[in-house]
Amino acid sequence: MVNASTSPPPALDPACALFLDVDGTLVGFAAQPEDVSLPPQVRDWIVRIGGRLDGALALVSGRTLVQLDHLFAPVRLPAAGLHGAQLRRSADEAPQAMETAQWLHELHLQAMRLAHAHPGVRVEAKGQALALHWRNAPAAAPAVLAFARAQLPLLPGVRLQPGNHVVELVSAGHDKGTAVTTLMGMAPFAGRRPVFVGDDLTDEDGFAAATLLGGYGILVGERPDSQARHALPDVAAMHDWLRAGAA
């Protein structure tokens, strides 16, 4: 369902800069994040649109850049991974080395004990973030959230990032909004009108940044009080919008 406070998005503007969330926006959710696949035609539409925008198209995701490249292979795109903690400004930029954050080692062990006590909970270590998924164990949500909140006083410089059946502990100072703002300050994004498309709470920062910079957000799905100006009902409708933009 579409948020009643928003209208369908206009056709793709060739003068815009397009920022795309991935999970829940370009692909549906799966029991495990690695189980999703991107339809080849959707990848091709995105590549075609990127060409029409003179390269001003970027993925902005909670996934790592390595995970994004695997999902979009053989294509590499400008991208922000880990909610903005990783940034690739152009497709040909050298890969970033990513060391595991020191705080993650011990926390990972504690999180695995939590998962053992709640079958179906999945722990995903991302190098500089830790995600706790409960899609396969919805009854465990209160325990997972309580565990995550309890870590914050022990981990200065770390914040919680809630999402769709997931909560992440991530380094503070980065989010999807900072990623959009950074990219909009450099070519080929600079001087264009930012359009951010996403579905989750993590995308609200992207919507806000796009709006502040004179653009707008497009919500995929429904959420009350979203900062997005426009909405599409689901991933299939998003695919239709991309197909029209690539035609």
C-alpha positions in Angstrom: 0.0 0.0 0.0 1.1 3.6 -0.7 1.3 6.2 2.0 -1.8 8.3 1.5 0.1 11.5 2.1 2.2 11.0 -1.0 1.6 11.0 -4.7 3.0 8.9 -7.5 6.4 10.1 -8.7 6.8 12.0 -11.9 8.7 10.5 -14.8 12.5 10.4 -14.5 14.0 13.8 -14.9 17.2 13.7 -17.1 18.6 16.6 -15.0 18.3 14.7 -11.7 20.9 12.7 -9.7 19.4 9.4 -8.8 20.1 7.5 -5.6 18.8 4.0 -5.2 18.4 1.9 -2.1 18.6 -1.8 -2.9 16.8 -4.2 -0.5 13.1 -3.6 -0.4 13.4 -1.1 -3.3 15.1 -2.9 -6.2 14.8 -6.4 -4.8 12.4 -8.0 -2.4 13.4 -9.4 1.0 14.5 -13.0 1.5 15.1 -15.2 4.5 18.8 -14.5 4.2 20.2 -11.3 2.5 22.4 -13.4 0.2 19.4 -15.2 -1.2 18.1 -12.3 -3.1 18.9 -11.8 -6.8 18.5 -8.8 -9.1 16.7 -9.5 -12.4 19.1 -8.9 -15.3 16.6 -6.6 -17.0 16.4 -4.3 -13.9 20.2 -4.1 -13.8 20.2 -3.2 -17.5 17.6 -0.5 -17.0 19.7 1.0 -14.2 22.8 1.0 -16.4 20.9 2.7 -19.2 19.5 5.3 -16.9 22.9 6.0 -15.4 24.1 6.7 -19.0 21.3 9.1 -19.6 22.1 10.9 -16.4 25.8 11.2 -17.4 26.8 8.9 -14.6 24.8 10.7 -11.8 23.4 7.5 -10.4 24.5 5.7 -7.2 23.4 2.8 -5.0 23.0 3.8 -1.3 22.7 0.6 0.8 23.3 -1.0 4.1 25.1 -3.7 2.2 28.9 -3.6 1.8 30.4 -2.5 -1.5 31.6 -6.1 -2.0 28.0 -7.4 -1.5 26.6 -4.7 -3.9 29.2 -5.6 -6.6 28.2 -9.3 -6.3 24.5 -8.5 -6.6 25.0 -6.2 -9.7 27.9 -8.2 -11.4 29.4 -7.7 -13.8 28.4 -4.0 -13.4 30.1 -1.7 -10.9 28.3 1.5 -10.0 29.0 4.5 -7.8 27.8 3.5 -4.4 27.6 4.1 -0.7 27.8 1.0 1.4 27.2 0.3 5.1 24.7 3.3 5.3 27.4 5.7 4.1 30.4 4.4 5.9 31.8 3.2 2.6 31.8 5.5 -0.4 32.7 4.8 -4.0 32.4 8.1 -6.0 32.8 6.5 -9.4 32.6 3.1 -10.9 36.3 2.9 -11.7 37.4 4.0 -8.2 39.8 1.5 -6.6 38.2 -0.8 -4.0 38.4 0.3 -0.4 40.2 -1.8 2.1 38.0 -2.5 5.1 39.4 -3.6 8.4 37.1 -5.1 11.0 36.2 -2.5 13.6 37.9 -3.3 17.0 34.6 -3.2 18.9 33.1 -5.8 16.6 35.2 -8.8 17.7 33.8 -9.2 21.2 30.3 -8.0 20.3 30.1 -10.7 17.6 30.7 -13.4 20.1 28.0 -12.0 22.4 25.6 -11.7 19.5 26.2 -15.3 18.5 25.2 -16.4 22.0 22.0 -14.4 21.6 21.3 -16.1 18.3 21.9 -19.5 19.9 19.3 -18.7 22.5 16.8 -17.6 19.9 16.8 -20.0 16.9 16.2 -18.1 13.7 18.0 -14.9 14.7 20.9 -14.3 12.3 24.0 -12.4 13.1 25.7 -10.6 10.1 29.2 -9.2 10.7 29.9 -6.5 8.0 33.4 -5.4 9.0 32.4 -2.0 10.4 28.8 -2.9 11.4 26.9 -5.7 13.0 23.4 -6.6 11.9 20.9 -8.7 13.9 18.1 -10.1 11.7 14.9 -11.6 13.2 12.9 -12.1 10.0 12.9 -15.8 10.7 12.2 -15.4 14.4 9.7 -12.5 14.9 9.1 -13.4 18.5 12.7 -12.7 19.3 12.4 -9.0 18.3 12.2 -7.6 21.8 15.2 -9.6 23.0 17.3 -8.6 20.0 16.4 -4.9 20.3 17.1 -5.0 24.1 20.5 -6.6 23.4 21.4 -4.0 20.8 20.3 -1.0 23.0 22.3 -2.4 25.9 25.5 -2.2 23.9 25.3 1.6 23.2 26.6 2.8 26.6 29.6 0.4 26.2 30.4 1.5 22.6 31.1 5.3 22.2 30.9 6.3 18.6 28.4 3.6 17.7 24.7 4.1 17.0 21.7 1.9 16.3 20.2 1.7 12.8 16.8 0.1 12.9 15.4 -1.5 9.7 12.9 -4.0 8.4 13.2 -7.0 10.8 16.8 -6.0 11.5 18.7 -3.7 13.8 22.3 -2.7 13.2 25.1 -1.3 15.3 27.0 1.0 13.0 29.7 3.7 13.4 28.2 7.1 14.2 28.8 10.0 11.8 27.6 8.2 8.6 24.1 7.6 7.3 22.4 7.6 3.9 21.9 11.3 4.1 25.6 12.1 4.6 26.3 9.8 1.6 23.9 11.8 -0.6 25.3 15.1 0.6 28.9 14.1 -0.1 28.1 12.8 -3.5 26.1 15.8 -4.4 29.2 17.9 -3.8 31.2 16.4 -6.6 30.9 15.5 -10.3 28.9 14.1 -11.9 26.2 14.7 -9.2 26.8 18.4 -8.5 24.3 20.8 -9.9 21.6 18.2 -10.3 18.4 17.7 -8.5 18.7 14.7 -6.1 16.1 12.0 -6.1 16.4 9.3 -3.5 14.3 6.1 -3.7 14.0 3.8 -0.7 11.7 1.8 1.4 13.0 1.6 5.0 13.6 3.7 8.1 17.3 3.8 7.0 16.2 5.7 3.9 14.6 8.6 5.8 18.0 10.3 6.1 18.3 10.0 2.3 14.9 11.5 1.8 15.7 14.4 4.1 19.0 15.1 2.4 17.5 15.0 -1.1 14.7 17.4 0.0 17.2 19.8 1.7 19.2 19.9 -1.5 16.2 20.8 -3.6 15.1 17.3 -4.7 12.7 14.8 -3.2 12.3 11.2 -2.0 10.3 8.3 -3.3 9.0 5.8 -0.8 8.6 2.2 -2.0 5.8 0.8 0.2 3.9 2.6 3.0 5.0 4.3 6.2 3.2 7.0 8.1 5.1 10.3 8.5 7.7 9.5 5.8 9.7 12.5 4.6 9.3 11.2 1.0 7.2 13.4 -1.3 6.2 10.6 -3.6 5.5 6.9 -3.3 5.2 3.6 -5.2 3.3 0.7 -3.8 5.9 -2.1 -4.1 9.1 -3.4 -5.8 7.2 -4.3 -8.9 6.0 -0.7 -9.3 9.5 0.5 -8.8 10.6 -1.8 -11.6 7.9 -0.3 -13.8 9.2 3.2 -13.0 12.7 2.2 -13.9 11.6 0.6 -17.1 9.8 3.7 -18.2 12.9 5.8 -17.3 15.1 3.6 -19.4 12.8 3.5 -22.4 
